[in-house]
Amino acid sequence: MLKKIFSIAGLLCIGALAACAGTVGAGDLTDEQVAEVEFESEAVVLAPESFEPSFGTVAGGDLDIMQATLPQPGDTIVILHTNMGDVTLRFFPEETPVAYENFVTHARDGYYDGVIFHRVIEGFMIQGGDPQGTGMGGESIWGHGFGPEYSDHLRHFRGAVGMAQSALPDSIGSQFYIVHNNQLDPGMREEFQWAYENQDEFLGEDYDGARVYVRDLYSLDMIEAYFRYGGTPFLDLSMSQTGHTIFAQVIDGMDVVDAIAVVETDGNPPEGANRPLEEVIIERVTVTTYPEN
């Protein structure tokens, strides 16, 4: 099953990411995809309060994952001060510079102050960033939408922060989401187990004629990170053929994300819109730098 997914999705995107720029928003996933994700509140959290490295060690060694590292002193961090607590984000401007500039500029300008998390799905994600609070509004700092940015180094691990988008091209504006899921559903675990055991499996050639192997799409460290911490890999470009822009990672306050994710909502569509019955508000945003040790 995994080989089939990689063959029709990620394979064609290796070496030719621009050709895979179709978009499916985090707000447009099916109920079936959402229903597959489960959550256990006592599982390991990705980002402890002490700013320890997010992933720690797996199988006796440090994971070679960009999102598992802490920022360098002086790097930009953003603190979302919500009415349920603070959530701190670090960024990857070299990997996704457009999304970084858009989000941090909005944060500095107060664009997110008073904005709610309008869509909350336990075991999946929390979504906010729309000044209208409806999921239909918000715009970029340039006044028009822009397309996704893909990085082989950034994936939808728990605590990853991505830009929401619709099925239309260049539809990214101001809305963002934080991945909540902390475990893989059984089917995805089985597929990743196959990938772990078949790293040298040849999948075919990409658009540029380069040979593509399983390891090119998911390294052992990436698979181990998903096994240990969970996430939503079906949003990765390697699986969805559309992919989403990951531009940040929670490094502090995942307990707050957990609390937001379990608030009571008006239910799933079509009866509801996964909207919290009591507003979860980003009261203000602080843009600062990561401190010296």
N, C-alpha and C positions, 0 to 999 in steps of 0.2 A: 504493500500500500504506500509506504513512504517513498519507495523508488518511483512509483507512478506520480506521486505529488511533485517530487523534485523534477521529474522529467518534463512535466507539463508547465511547471511554474518557475522554480528557481533556475533551472538549467538555461533557459533562454535569456535570463536576466544577467547572468555572469558575463562581465566584459561588455555589456551593452545595456546599462541601466536606463538610459534615456528611452530605449524602445519599450520599456515596461512602465511607462508613466501614467497608465490608467489609474483612476482613484476610486476607492471605496471607503467611505468615512467610517470612523469608529462609531459614529452615530447611526450607521446603516447596517450593522451586523444583524443577522437573523436571530430569532429567538432560539433556533436550534443550536447555533454556535454558542450563544450565551448559556443555554441550559447544560451544555457539556462541561462547563467549568464549575468546580466545587471549591469550597473554602473551609479550612479548619483553623479556628481562631488561635489555637495554641501552637501552631507550627512556627518554625524559625522566621523571624522578621528579617527583611533584607537590610534595613538601615538602622542600627541601634543608636540610641540617643548620644552615645559617647563619640560619635564620628569615627568609629572603627571602620576598617575597610568593609565594604558592603557584603562581599561574598565569603571572605575568610578562605578556608582551605577545603578541598574536596579530594578524596583518594590520596591524601598524604602530601599534596603539593598545592602551591598557590595557583589560582586560576588565572590564566592569561586572558582576562576579559577587561576591556577598557572601562566598562561600567563598574567593575569591582575595585577600581582605584579611587583614592581621594583626590580632591583638587590640590593644586600647588598653592602655597601661600601667595596671596595677591590675586588669585583667580576670582572671577566674578561668581558670587552665589546670590540666590534670591530666597527670601523668606516670605512665605504666604502666611499672613496672620489671619487665621479664620476664627469664627466664633466658637470653634471646637478645639482650637489649639494651633500651633505653628507647624508648618511643613517647609523644610529647607531643600533647595534644589541646587545641584551643580550642573555645569554645561559642557558641551563638546563643540566649541566654535569652529575648530578646524575641520570637523566632520560635517556639520550642518550649519554653516555660517549665516544663511538667510533666515532660517527659523530662529536662530540665536538672536540675531539683531532685532527681529520683529518682536519676539517675546520680551527681551530685556528692555527695549525702548518703550514698549507699552507699560512695562512694570515701572520704569522710572517716571513715566508721564502720568501715573496714577490711573491708567485706563482700566485696570482690574480692581481698583478700590470700590468696594460695595457690590461687586459682582457675585452672583451665587453659583454654586454647583447645581446646575439645573437637571442633570441626569446622573443617577447613581444606581449601579447594578452590583450587588454583593457578589464577590467571586469573579468579577470581570474588571470594572474600572469605575472611576468617578470622572465626570466631565464638567468643565466650566469654561469661563472666558468670554461668554456672550453678554454684553451689556444689557441686551433686551431680556435676558433670562429665559428665553424661549427655545434656544437651540437653533434659531433661524437667523440670528444676527451676528454682529461683529465683523470687523474688517482689519486688514493689515495696516501697518504704519504707512504704507504707500497708497492706501485708499483703494486697492484692488487685490484680488486674490493672487496667489502664486502656487506653483507646483511643488510636489514632494521632493525631498532630498534623501538619497539613500546612502547608507554606509554599511559596509560589510562588518564593521566593528561594533555596531549598536543594534541591540535586539530588544524584543518585548519581554524582558525579564520583569519580575515583580518590582514595582517602584519606578519603572521607566516612565518617562513623560513624553508624550507624542502630540503632534498637531492633528486635530480633527479635520476631516475633509469630507466632501460629498462625492457622489459618483461623477461629478462634472470636472473637466480639466481646470487646473489652476484655481481651485476652490478653497485653498487654505487662507484663513483670515486671522482670527484672534483666539478661536476656541482650542482648548487643549484637554488632554485626558491623562490620568495617572493609573497605571496598571495595578490592580488589586490582587488578582489571583495568585495564590501561593503554592499551587500544585497543578500538575498536569492531569488531564482526564485520562482514563485507562487506555483509550485508543491512541492518544498522542504519545503516551509513555511507551507503548508497544512499537510505534513507529521510530521513536528516538532510540530505543534499544537496538532496533535493526541497524540504524545509522551508526551507532556506537560500535557495533560488531562488524560493520562493513565499510569502514572508512575508505578503503581502496577500491570500492566498487565504481566502475566506470559508468557514467550516466549518458554520455554523448558529447556532442560539440556545441559550443555556444554560437552566437551570431558571428563572432570573429573567427570561428574555426578552431578555437582552443579546446583541448580535451578537459572535460569537467568530471570530477570525482566527488563522492559524497563529502569528503573532507573539505572540499572547496566551499560547500554550502553550510556545513555545521561541523566545526572542529570538536574534538573530544571535550575541551574545556567548556565550549558553549553548551554541549549536550549535558554535561555534568551540572552546569549552572542551572539549566532548566529543570533537571531532575531534583536538585536540592531546594531551589527557591521558587520554582514555578514561574508562571507568566502566561502570555498569550501568543505563542509562536505562530498561530494561524494568521496573525497580522504582519508577520515578517514577509519581506519581499520574496524570500526563498520558498515560501509556502503559498502565498496568496496571488502572486503575479501582479499585484497592485501595490501592496506595501504601504507603509506609513512612515512619516518622518519622526524618528526618535531624536530628540535634541537635548534631553536632560535626564537626570536621575535623582530620586529622593535620597538624600544622605542623612536626613534627620526628620523624625516626625511620621514614620510609617504607622506608628500607633494611632496617630490622628487620622491618617488615611483609612485605617481599619475601622475607626469609629464612625467616620463619615459613610463608609461603604455599607454599614448595617443600619442606617437610619431608616425609618418607615417611609415608604414612598406610595404613590398613587397606583402602583402596579405596572405590569407589562402592557405594551400595546396589544390590541387596539383599545383596551379599556382605559389604560393609563399611559403615562409617558416616562415612567421611572423617575418621576419628579419627587423630591423630598416633601413630605407634608409640612415639615417645619424647615424654614430656609436655612441652608448652610452657606454662610456668607464669607467671602474674602474681604475682611474689613479694611485691610491695607496691605501694602507690599513694601518690603525693604530690599533694596539692591545694595549689596555690600561686597566685601572681599573675604576670601577664606583667610583665617588668621594664621599667624606664625605659630609653630608648635611651642 
